Amino acid sequence: MNNPNFELIMDPSNDKFKDECGVFGVYANNPIDVASMTYYGLYALQHRGQESAGIAVADGEKIDIHKGLGLITEAFKQDDLQKLKGHIAIGHVRYSTAGGKGIENAQPILAMSKMGPIAMAHNGTLVNADVIKELLEDGGQIFHTSTDSEVISCLIARSAKKGFAKAVVDAMSAIRGSFALTIMSKDKLIGARDPHGIRPLCLGKIDEGYVLASESCALDAIGAELIRDIEPGEIVIIDAEGVHSYRYSENTQCQTCAFEYIYFARPDSRIDGLEVHTTRVKAGEQLFKEHPLKADLVIAVPDSGIPAAIGYAKASGIPYDTGFIKNRYVGRTFISPSQEIRERAVAVKLNPLKVNLEGKNVILIDDSIVRGTTSKHLVESLRRAGVKEISFLIASPGVKYPCYFGIDTPYRSELVAANNTVEEIRDMIGADYLGYLSEEGVYKSCVGKEGFCMGCFNGVYPVAAPVENQVQ
């Protein structure tokens, strides 16, 4: 589309942080269709990445793999799944944060080693990938992709003569950054999580074996039971004898990405002991404590703002109702509108429900603001629908810093909260009032959890960011 403003009017998700990736793995002791099981697991994780999808399957001797661009339903046909036979599988849905969007960077990544083939799927971003890659290239290693994920698979493959488990431990000890990994040899499934637990990974049980997944909603999709989260700095190796746990890092503290609870994760997931939907409702309740406003109606930006709006309405006693109708049929191949239609600024993705809004004072709640452009169009559309007064509340702090750990974020120059006061942003988007949830409010909405990565809010990161990125 030629007009970015029109695109933003159409789809508020264009002004959100882009999801990172989703990983999945299954080890079965009995002969079952692990490829189809992985397909449905990835389908449940589709919100974490829509650019490409892939599944690798091991049968005890070899690893077969299929990858494709687009959604999981676009990347795979029935015939593709039927060709993948075995008892172990890993899968990946991708949104690119390091490397390009082409099929060559789709995952899982397959590497050869002295112990046979190794496949790996990675969610996260390494901060020392370039340094390791240069050292490996000096030693003769040839890279086939531009992803930092291939660096990990090469490290494992080069050390495989020490044994698969030792090779993975050594690789995890060498890399820095965020990572949740599913790794597969011809007869083992491995899960690994970075020492800070920035990216989520959980372990589940099915009758036939065990499952690894970025989120518990993927376990539900295949009828698996959540056992526990993989701990920060932990590696689990699953084979015919069961699950074996190894700790490769002593100095660990669980600092899950706060945005998993704010926006990324599916509301029906449970991550590091917390129900995601519950934390979002509590964020709305906390918003009322910090911004006790009066209004006729509480409404949400669908779908991500709905739980917080429900929480605010519950705490305030102000009724919650539908403010926007969402067109769920605007697909990936939407035809770009003509200039004449663009100038009419039609609301294709969201349209205010005028019958609920006209003549009202409303509180509009969203989960986050990144650039602020979408927020401006939402407020304008509410004005056209006859809303008298608009208070805009955000169920997270202002995003002031980029993320270096697996989220595609703009430079600081594009982050509206990094360059403007709250009052200036309020005026820019045309609201009568603007309020953010505080960092303390995030902690209070996640009762029972002490550690988070809040780097995009306060610039304090669990791992030092690369210097060249900090100066951009």
N, C-alpha and C positions, 0 to 999 in steps of 0.2 A: 504493500500500500504506500502511496506517495505522501499521504498526509498523516503524520504520526499522531496528531491530535484526534483525528477521526478514529484511529485505531484504539486510542485510549478511551474515547467515549464508548466504543463498542465493548471493550473488555477491561474491567478494572484490574484483572490479574496481570496485565501488562505493566502495571506500576507496583508489582510486588517483587520481593527477592525471588529469584528463580530456584526451584528445588534442585537438589544435588543429584543423587543417584539412589537406586534401590538394589540391594543384593539379596539373594536367596540361595539356599542349598538344601539338599535332602539326601540322606543315606538310608537305604532300605536293605533289610536283611532278607526279605522275601521278594520274589519277582513281581514288581508292580510297575506301572507306567510312570516312572519318575519324571520323564520329559513333560507329560501333561500336567503332573502335579506342580512342577516348576512354572509352567505356563500360567496356571491359575494363581500361584503365589505372586508372580510378577504382575498379573492383572490387578491384584489387590494393591500393589505398590506402584501402579502406573502414575500416581500423582507425584512421585519423586523424580520422574524423568520421562520425557516423551520423544526424545530425538532418535534413540535406537534401542534395540532389545536383542538379547542373545541368550542361548542355552547351550551348555556343554554337558555331555553325558559320558560316564565311564562304565565299562563292562568288566573290569578286572584285567584287561589286556591293553585296551586302547581307549582314546578319548575322541569322540565325535562332537562336532560343534556346528551350530547354525546361528547366524546373526543377520539382522536386517534393520533398515532405517524406519523410523516412524514409531507408532504405537505398537504394542505387543500384537494386536490384532492385525496390523498391517505387515509386521515383520515375519509372522508365522502363518502358514497354512496347515491344514490337517496332515498333508503329506510330509511336511517338514518335521513335524513331531513324531510321526510314525517311523521315520528313519533313525531317530535317536533312541537306541536301545541300550539298556544298562541298569545298574542298581544304585548309581550315585549320579547326582546332577547338581550343577550350580547355574544360576541365572542372574541377569543384570538388566536393569532399565536405566538409561543414561540421559543426563542433562550435562552438557560439556562445561566444565569449569577449568580444565587444563587440556589443551589440545583441541583440534578442530572437530567439526561435526560430521565428517565423512565416515563411511563404512569401515575404513581402515582403523578408526579409533573406537569402534564399537567393541563392547566386551560381552562375554569373558575373553581374556587374552590367553592364548595357548602358547606354551614354550616347551622346548625339548630339553631334557637333562640326561645325565648318565643313568638315572634311575627310571627313565621313561618320561612320558608327557606330563605336564603340569598345566592346569587351567586356573585362572584367577579372576574374580570380580571384585571391584574396589569402589567403595563410597568414601569420598573425602579428597583431600589435597595435601600433598607433601610440600614442605617448605625447603627441603634440601635436595629435591629431585635433580635439579640442574647440576649440583656438585657431584652427586653420585653418578649421574649419567656421563659426565665428562671423564670421571675416573674409569668407568667401565669401557667407554669408547677408546680411551688411551690404551686399555688392555685388549683391544681388538673386538669388542662387542659391537654388533650392528643392530640398530634399533629400526623397527618397522612402523612404529606409530609415533605420534607426538604427545602421548599421554604420560603422566608420571606413573600411572599404573604399571606400564611395561617395565619401568625401573625396578619395581618390587619383584615382578615375576622373574626378571633376569638375575637379581640377587639370590632368589631361592634356587633357581636352576643351577647357578654357578657353584652353590654349596651343597648340592644334592648328594654328592658322594659321602657326606658326613651322615646321611640319613635324613629322611624327609622332615621329621620333627625338629632336629637340630638346625637344618637349613632354614626353616621358617623362623625359629627363635633368633638365629643370627640376623636374618633380614629385618625382623621387627625391631631388633636392638639398634640397627643402623639408620633406620628412617625416622624422620621427624615431621610432625604435622598431625593431621586427622585422618583416621582410617578405620573403616569397618570392612573386613575382608571375608570372602568365602573362597577357599582354595581347595583344589581337588587334584589328587594323583589318581592313578588307575584303580587304587583300592582304598583310598582314605578321603575323608572330608574334613576340612579344617576351617575353623572360624577364629578370627583375631580382631582385637579392638585396641585402639591406641591408648597410651598410659593415662590420658585425661578423659577418655570416654566421650569425646566430643560428638562423634557420630554413633547412633544407636545400633545395637545388634543383640538379638535374643535367641534363645534355644528352646525348641519345642519337641514334643514327643508324639509320634503316631504309632499305631499298632505295629507297623512294619519297621520302624526305626526312628531316626531323629531328623529334625529340621532346624535350619538356621535362617533368620530373616532380619531385615532392617527394622521391621515393625511387627507387632503381634497380630495386626489385622490380617497379615498374610498367612499366619498360622490358622486363624479362623477360617480362611477361605478354603483350606484343604482338610479341615476337621482335625487339626493338630492341637495339642494342649500346651499352653505356655508353661515351661518349667521355670526359667529364670532369665535374667539379662546376663549376657557375657560381661564380666567385670573389666574395668579399665586395666590395661596391661596384662590381659589374659589371652591365652591361646587354648582352644579346645580341639582335640583331635578325635574324630569319630571313625571307628573301624569295626570289624566283626566282633571285637571284644567289648565294645561299648564306647563311653565318653571318657576321655582322659584330659585333665586340666593341667596347664603349665602357666606359671607366672614368669614373664620375662622382664618385668620392670618392678622395682621396689617402691619407687616414689610415685605412687599413683593417688589421684584424687578425682572422683567423678565430677567432671565439669561439662555436662551435657549442653549442647548448643541450645540456648534459651528459645531460639526460633522454632525448634522442634515442637515445643509446647504452644508457642504463639501462633504459628502458621503452618509449618511444613507437614507435620505428622497428621495422619488421618484421625479424626476425632474418636474413632472406636479403638484406637491403639492404646496400649499400656507401655510406657517407656520408663525404665529405671524406677519402678515402683509407683509411678503416678499415672492415673487415668487422664489421658489428654483432654477429653471433653470436660472433665471436672475442673481441671486447671483453668480452662478458658472461661467457664462460668464464674469461677472464683475471681478471675481477673476483672470481670464485669462488676462483681460485687465490690471489689477493691476500688474500681474506678468511681463508684458512687461515694465511697468514703473520702476519696481525694477530691472529687468534683461533685458535690451534692447539689445538683441543679434541679430546677422546676421546669416541667414541660407537660404537654398533653399526651405525648406519645414517644416511646422508644422504638427506633427502627434500626436495621442493620444493613451493612453492605454484604449481600449474599456472595458466597456462603460462609466465608471465613469470619465475618463479624457477628454471626448469629449467636453462638454460645455466650459471648461477652455481653451482647445486648440482652439476652435472657437473664443473665446474672445481674445486670444493672437494673432491669425492670423489677426483678425479685427483691433486690435490696432497697429500691427507692419507692416501690408501690405504684410507680407510673406504668400504665399498661404497655405491653409489647405487642406490636402488630407488624404486618408485612408492609414494607415501604417501597420495595422494588420487586418487579417481576423479572425473573431471569429467563432469557431464551436459551435453552439448553441444546439447541440444535444448530448453533453456529459452529460449523466444523472447521477442520484444518484447511480445507480447500475453498474457503469462503471467497467469493468473487469480489475483487476490488471495486468499490463504487466509483461512478463517474464524478467529475468535478461538480456538476450540477447537484447531484445527490449529496456529495460531501458538504456542500455549502448549506444544505438544509439541516446538517448535524443530527440526523435521525438516530434515535436510541435503539441500536440493533441488539446489543447484548443485555442491557438493563433498561427498564422503563419504570418511572415512578408510578405507583398505584394511586392515582389522583383522588379516588373516592375516599381513601384512608387519610389523605394528607392535606387536602385543601382547607385553608384557614387555620391550620394547626401550628403550634409551636412544637418542634420535634428535637429529639436528641438522636443524632446519627452516630452509630458506632462501627468502627472498622478495627481490624487487628493491628495494622501498621500503615505508615506512610513512608515511601521511599523518595520519589521525586516530587510528588504532590500534584502532578498534572491531572491525574484521574480524579482526585478529590475535588479539584476546581470544577470539573465537568459534572460531578455528582451533585455538588451544591447548586450549580446553575440549573440542573434539571429539576431539582426540588423547588427552586424559586418559580420555574415555569409551571410547576404543578400546583402553585398557590400556597406553598408553605410560608408562614409569616416569619418565624424565627428558627434559625438552625444552629444548634450547638453540636459541634463535631468532637467526639471523644475517641481517642486511640488507645487500644488495650495493650500498649507496650510503650517503652520510652522512645524518644526521638532517635532515629538511626543516624549516627554522626560519623561512623568510621566504616571502611570496607571490611569484608570478611576474607580471610586468607585460608579458610579451612573447609572448602567444599561448597561454598555458595557463590553464585555468580552475582557480584555486587558492583555497582557503579563506582567510579572514583569519587573522592570526597566533594569535588567541585559540582557533582550532580546530585548529591544528597541534600535535600531541602533543609533538614534540621541541622546540618553542619554549617550552613552559611546564612541562616536566618533565625531571628528570635521567634518565640511562639506567637507573639503579636504580629510580626511580619508575615508569618505563614498563614495566620488567620485571615489577614487582609488579602493575601495572594489567592487563597482559595474561596474567599467571599463568605466565610461563615461569620456568625455573630459571636461565637465563642469557640475556642479550641483548647483542648486539654489532653495531655498525655498521661499514661500510667507511669509511676515512678519505678526506678530500679528496685526499691524496697517493696513496691507493690507486686512486682514480678515474683519475688521471693515469698511474699505472703500468699500469693495465689497458688504457689507450689508447695503446700504444707508438707513437711517431712523430708524435703530435699534441701541440702545446703549448698551444693556446688553447681555453678553454671558457667558456660562461656558467654560473657556479656560484652565481648570485644567490640561488636558493632555499635553498642550504645556508649561505652566509656573508653574505648581504646586500650583496655587492659586485656591482653591475650594470654591463654595458658602456655603457648609456645611463641617464642620470638618470631615475628614476621620477617621475611626477606627484606634486606635494606633497599634493594632496587624497587620493590613494590611500595615501600613506605614513602619514597620520594615522588611517586607519581601523583 
